[in-house]
Amino acid sequence: MRRLLIVHHTPSPAMQAMFEAVVAGAGADEIAGVEVVIRPALTAAAADVLAADGYLLGTPANIGYMSGALKHFFDGIYYPCLEATQRRPYALYVHGASDTEGAVRGVEAIATGLKWRRVRPPLCVTGPPDQASLEACWELGATVAAELAG
């Protein structure tokens, strides 16, 4: 069975709603053969990353950058996972009050260094997530899980 690791930092109601939609999509009944593993960014470790076949990352945009929690995650896994996880698929969802560009740029720079393969453009939501945004989060989760299922 393939394993999808969802690493998230979910400090706000908006991020919580997006996270729940992503998890629901990734665990959709029609997607077979994928185990969804969820880890908060502050507790996710290199062993989690090495054991997974793909990644779905969630972060708020904080003062023009990814959350400190997601940066902490990357700091801890970068060198231990650098060689072993190349070409693995990943996707990203970001919530910001007004802008998400810096957070996306930061995550994509690190993912490029890890040589991960982006399977969907980043899903960026500013302001309170509406129904369409939550549906897009569900679709993101389902798409990444389906990518792993083959």
Secondary structure, DSSP 8 states (H G I E B T S, - for coil): -EEEEEEE---SHHHHHHHHHHHHHHT-TT--SEEEEEEETTT--HHHHHH-SEEEEEEEEETTEE-HHHHHHHHHHHHHHTTTTTT-EEEEEEEESS--HHHHHHHHHHHHHHT-EE-S--EEEESS--HHHHHHHHHHHHHHHHHHH-
